[in-house]
Amino acid sequence: MRLVLVRHGLSSFNRLNKIQGRNDLSTLTEEGKQQAQRTGKALAKLPIKAIYSSPLQRAAQTTINLLNDQVDCLKPTFDNDLLEVDLEPWSGLTQEEVKEQYPEEYKTWLKDPHQLFLTKKNGHQYEPIKELLNQAQRFIDGLLERHNPQTDETVVVVAHNAILRCLVLLLIGNKEKGIRRIQLNNASISIFNLTQTNTKKLQVQIECLNSIAHLNPTIPKKGKKSRIILVRHGETDWNLQGRFQGQIDIPLNSKGLEQASSAGQYLSNLKIDQAFSSSMTRPKQTAQAILKYHPGVKIVSEEDLIEIGHGLWEGKLESEIQASWPELLESWKKSPDKVQMPEGENIQEVWERAVLCWQRLCNSLSKNETALVVAHDAVNKTILCHLLGLSPADIWMVKQGNGGVSVIDLADNQNESDVVTCLNLTSHLGSVIDQTAAGAL
């Protein structure tokens, strides 16, 4: 089942930098309505089975504008479990007013919102994020009762920033510390692929997170923090054939070169100060295509960003591996963290070298710089899992399409989390859905 999460368009309170919370005083601006309509056009080719929306005006108006001509044939379901976080004492105040009137609570909200306590006018003390997580879990439970994850249905959910973040955290299994690790812009699209095992365990894959490629600007605006653009190399013949490449140095094919060029055009308006690439040919070719739009930026090769070493599996099709290592291949699909590749690496080794390299690259950036990093499927997955607070066992939860773009905004200090601003954007390749080759790593 494909689950599409959409945040409402720009609202009147968003424009004034006011806290909205659960009150219903905020409505869509004209810009917000246009954003919703563009989101609808971006999703127009998807066979939407059902759409669920928060009943608050800004979300309901987004839903109606998103559906546009489909409104007569697809009726939205308004669900109170999609209401925004309850911030009653702060609702209607600007960020600055909250900071002045509730200084300690505001610090907690910024640093660790999971620990925030607020007091309502009637004296009731409550934990907004913990209550919101319970609400989000109710919605997910109800959704799975109404829609079978084993089907190919597409379900759209239109709601708000905090409740959508809670849905994401519950889907990926990191509900304790993750709310500040991700970003969701107005009218953004996030896509999750859900399946269920025979034991009813839900399996989740993030196909993309916080895509605003259908809007203007097409990538979230950069603040004063350093930023890294993480890209997977373009397609190779072995990707297309489904062969395990690993550390065999296969170059891009013609489609891969086109994907790299498209990524370069997509990123052409960004300022790139530094560039790093795996020392292998396919990511270097991808980086070179992107840097055509950024003359003067040199590529620094990083050996620790090379792809996982598959050992004896390299160059083989999955069917060939199935014939010789059936149990190991099954373990690789179910528990990748427990597999030692024959005469190759394990994912923990890849994790350690890739994350250490990532941290070193992050530390090398001056404040406000933007760097390009181009690497491989497994390497990018380990880095993104690390940033999302996940583990080596979770690498299949993150999709990385050939030529896919992810954006990470780095924290100013060690007490904050780096933010996965976007993950696996592939709209520059022709579709909001990742249609790149589903080959082996």
Secondary structure as the mmCIF struct_conf table of DSSP 4:
data_model
#
loop_
_struct_conf.conf_type_id
_struct_conf.id
_struct_conf.beg_label_comp_id
_struct_conf.beg_label_asym_id
_struct_conf.beg_label_seq_id
_struct_conf.end_label_comp_id
_struct_conf.end_label_asym_id
_struct_conf.end_label_seq_id
STRN STRN1 ARG A 2 ARG A 7
STRN STRN2 SER A 11 SER A 11
HELX_RH_AL_P HELX_RH_AL_P1 SER A 12 ARG A 15
TURN_TY1_P TURN_TY1_P1 LEU A 16 ASN A 17
STRN STRN3 LYS A 18 LYS A 18
TURN_TY1_P TURN_TY1_P2 GLY A 21 ARG A 22
BEND BEND1 ASP A 24 ASP A 24
STRN STRN4 LEU A 28 LEU A 28
HELX_RH_AL_P HELX_RH_AL_P2 GLU A 30 ALA A 42
TURN_TY1_P TURN_TY1_P3 LEU A 43 LYS A 45
BEND BEND2 LEU A 46 LEU A 46
STRN STRN5 ILE A 48 SER A 53
BEND BEND3 PRO A 55 LEU A 56
HELX_RH_AL_P HELX_RH_AL_P3 GLN A 57 LEU A 67
HELX_RH_3T_P HELX_RH_3T_P1 ASN A 68 GLN A 70
TURN_TY1_P TURN_TY1_P4 VAL A 71 CYS A 73
BEND BEND4 LEU A 74 LEU A 74
STRN STRN6 THR A 77 PHE A 78
HELX_RH_3T_P HELX_RH_3T_P2 ASN A 80 LEU A 82
HELX_LH_PP_P HELX_LH_PP_P1 LEU A 83 VAL A 85
TURN_TY1_P TURN_TY1_P5 GLU A 88 GLY A 92
STRN STRN7 THR A 94 THR A 94
HELX_RH_AL_P HELX_RH_AL_P4 GLN A 95 GLN A 101
BEND BEND5 TYR A 102 TYR A 102
HELX_RH_AL_P HELX_RH_AL_P5 PRO A 103 LYS A 111
HELX_RH_3T_P HELX_RH_3T_P3 PRO A 113 GLN A 115
STRN STRN8 LEU A 118 THR A 119
TURN_TY1_P TURN_TY1_P6 LYS A 121 ASN A 122
BEND BEND6 GLY A 123 GLY A 123
STRN STRN9 GLN A 125 TYR A 126
HELX_RH_AL_P HELX_RH_AL_P6 PRO A 128 ARG A 146
BEND BEND7 HIS A 147 HIS A 147
TURN_TY1_P TURN_TY1_P7 PRO A 149 GLN A 150
BEND BEND8 THR A 151 THR A 151
STRN STRN10 THR A 154 ALA A 159
HELX_RH_AL_P HELX_RH_AL_P7 ASN A 161 ILE A 172
TURN_TY1_P TURN_TY1_P8 GLY A 173 GLY A 173
TURN_TY1_P TURN_TY1_P9 LYS A 175 LYS A 177
TURN_TY1_P TURN_TY1_P10 ILE A 179 ARG A 180
BEND BEND9 ARG A 181 ARG A 181
STRN STRN11 ILE A 182 ILE A 182
TURN_TY1_P TURN_TY1_P11 ASN A 186 ALA A 187
STRN STRN12 ILE A 189 GLN A 196
TURN_TY1_P TURN_TY1_P12 ASN A 198 THR A 199
STRN STRN13 LEU A 202 SER A 211
TURN_TY1_P TURN_TY1_P13 ALA A 213 HIS A 214
BEND BEND10 LEU A 215 ILE A 219
HELX_LH_PP_P HELX_LH_PP_P2 PRO A 220 LYS A 222
BEND BEND11 LYS A 224 LYS A 225
STRN STRN14 ARG A 227 ARG A 232
STRN STRN15 THR A 236 THR A 236
HELX_RH_AL_P HELX_RH_AL_P8 ASP A 237 GLN A 241
TURN_TY1_P TURN_TY1_P14 GLY A 242 GLY A 242
STRN STRN16 ARG A 243 ARG A 243
TURN_TY1_P TURN_TY1_P15 GLY A 246 GLN A 247
BEND BEND12 ILE A 248 ILE A 248
HELX_LH_PP_P HELX_LH_PP_P3 ILE A 250 PRO A 251
STRN STRN17 LEU A 252 LEU A 252
HELX_RH_AL_P HELX_RH_AL_P9 SER A 254 TYR A 266
TURN_TY1_P TURN_TY1_P16 LEU A 267 ASN A 269
BEND BEND13 LEU A 270 LEU A 270
STRN STRN18 GLN A 274 SER A 278
BEND BEND14 SER A 279 MET A 280
HELX_RH_AL_P HELX_RH_AL_P10 THR A 281 LEU A 291
TURN_TY1_P TURN_TY1_P17 LYS A 292 TYR A 293
BEND BEND15 HIS A 294 HIS A 294
TURN_TY1_P TURN_TY1_P18 PRO A 295 GLY A 296
HELX_LH_PP_P HELX_LH_PP_P4 VAL A 297 LYS A 298
STRN STRN19 ILE A 299 GLU A 302
HELX_RH_3T_P HELX_RH_3T_P4 GLU A 303 LEU A 305
BEND BEND16 ILE A 306 ILE A 306
HELX_LH_PP_P HELX_LH_PP_P5 GLU A 307 ILE A 308
HELX_RH_3T_P HELX_RH_3T_P5 GLY A 311 TRP A 313
TURN_TY1_P TURN_TY1_P19 GLU A 314 GLY A 315
STRN STRN20 LEU A 317 LEU A 317
HELX_RH_AL_P HELX_RH_AL_P11 GLU A 318 SER A 324
HELX_RH_AL_P HELX_RH_AL_P12 PRO A 326 LYS A 334
HELX_RH_3T_P HELX_RH_3T_P6 PRO A 336 LYS A 338
STRN STRN21 GLN A 340 GLN A 340
TURN_TY1_P TURN_TY1_P20 PRO A 342 GLU A 343
BEND BEND17 GLY A 344 GLY A 344
STRN STRN22 ASN A 346 ASN A 346
HELX_RH_AL_P HELX_RH_AL_P13 ILE A 347 SER A 364
BEND BEND18 LEU A 365 LEU A 365
HELX_LH_PP_P HELX_LH_PP_P6 SER A 366 SER A 366
TURN_TY1_P TURN_TY1_P21 LYS A 367 ASN A 368
STRN STRN23 THR A 370 ALA A 375
HELX_RH_AL_P HELX_RH_AL_P14 ASP A 377 LEU A 387
TURN_TY1_P TURN_TY1_P22 LEU A 388 GLY A 389
HELX_RH_3T_P HELX_RH_3T_P7 PRO A 392 MET A 397
STRN STRN24 VAL A 398 VAL A 398
TURN_TY1_P TURN_TY1_P23 ASN A 402 GLY A 403
STRN STRN25 VAL A 405 ASP A 409
HELX_LH_PP_P HELX_LH_PP_P7 LEU A 410 ALA A 411
BEND BEND19 ASP A 412 ASN A 413
TURN_TY1_P TURN_TY1_P24 GLN A 414 ASN A 415
BEND BEND20 GLU A 416 GLU A 416
STRN STRN26 VAL A 419 LEU A 425
HELX_RH_3T_P HELX_RH_3T_P8 SER A 427 LEU A 429
TURN_TY1_P TURN_TY1_P25 GLY A 430 GLY A 430
BEND BEND21 VAL A 432 ILE A 433
BEND BEND22 THR A 436 THR A 436
#
